[in-house]
């Protein structure tokens, strides 16, 4: 059988993310032609499989987390068509809808389309939800055969076996020393401003450092430096390798490289406490710091 959880739409402005979205319905398919969809929470428990039943998911990591948050049992014996699809071909879209279109020859509607039409006709969304379970059930035999044929079943089982570990890590979270985070944020902001001023001094003007086009104008038009490579669109490149190639020709290249490094660190790791999803304070909270002493990375 296949299960598929439907949740409220994600909205980062209101804090509704894949890790917090509330479950609004559950779809179940026990054969390839018929499925059911329930929005009544009291009915969800009755839809759950027995312990010895194999369940097919598409993106089991998401569905398992939603089931757990909803107080429903998480199936132990399961398969995942998303993991299978990624192993079989990582270079094509692996969403359920593109896969159903490619392998099953159907033309599925999107979540947004179904939600919009479902306002006037709830059955439209109900059919959408039922089809998600049907598509998942139909895809698994196709992928299982391909995985076996390509000798990928062992790799698939290894990937699938990691899921409980990942879910446990997400559930437990990590401890963060907010005081240390604030200190590091201030240090990075100071260093970033220092690099910014140095770049402006070498350029002779201020410009948007986060705009590759503006950086290219300064380097190649204003300063007359030679472009080492071009992008796929034929534009003058300002990527890391291009800037490294300029280091021996103009002093602006070094602070530009440092600024980008620091900026990436700040945007990736130096989140404010309000931006840390599910942050919980404890009196013993500490963050694990790895990397060199002068360039720590938060984990």
Helices and strands as residue ranges (DSSP letters): E 2-7, G 12-14, E 23-29, E 35-38, H 41-47, E 55-57, H 60-69, E 78-80, H 81-88, H 96-104, H 111-118, H 122-149, H 153-161, H 163-172, H 178-203, H 212-216, I 217-222, H 240-246, H 252-269, G 273-275, E 289-292, E 295-298
